[in-house]
């Protein structure tokens, strides 16, 4: 056990001697470091011209991109407004179609309850179904037409805006 204690004491004394020598070497290395004085260095004119030219081009490109972004924002606002108007028109047409179909159903049922025979019920029912089929087909065509119109009106600002923006950037 005594041998181990002596070994630990010897190790500690060697470590403290080594770390002291290491600290001294670090301090010596710090004092010998060459000092660069960057503030007193003169930048060659060629480098300065290249940097100024790059900065100028970056400013020009930034301005072009800024204008393009502003135009894109305007296009999106116009597209949104157009789509909103079209959506309103489409919704109003749906309401009209629902109202017309509901009125036709009430008219049919009010006539149907006055039917006196099975043949008359079948005839009335067939006539109503034919009339409703024609009416729903027409409503579908009108809704499709409105949807196509809305799509065209909403996409037109995007088409023209994108082509205008690319022509300016290029």
C-alpha positions, 0 to 999 in steps of 0.5 A: 500500500505504501508503494502506491502512495509514493507512486501517486505523490511522484505522479502529482509532482511530475504533473505540476512540473509539466503543466508549469513548463507548458504554461511558460511555453504558451506565454513565450509563444504569445509574445513571439506571434507576428502582429499583422496590421490590417488597417495599415494595408492598402488594398490594390486598386484592381481589387477595389474596382472589382469589389465596387463593380460587384457591389454596383451589379448587386444593387442593380439586381436588387432593384430589379428584383424589388420591382419584380416582387412589387409587381408580383404582389400587385398581380396577386392582389388583382388575381385575388380580387378577380377570383373573389368576384368570380366566386361571388358570381358562381355562388349567386348562380348556385343559389338561383339554381337551388331556388329554382329547383326547390320551387319546381319540387314544390310545384310538382308536389302540389300538383302531385297531391291532386292526381286522381289516377295512377296513369296521371301520376306517372305522366306528371312524374315523367313530365317533371323528371324531363323538365328537371333534367333539362333545367339541371343540364342548363344550370350545369352549363351555366355554372361551367361557363361561369367557372371557366370565366372565373378561371380565365379572369383570375389567371390572366393577371398572372399570365401577363404579370409573369411574362412582364416580370421575366422580360424585365429581369432578363 
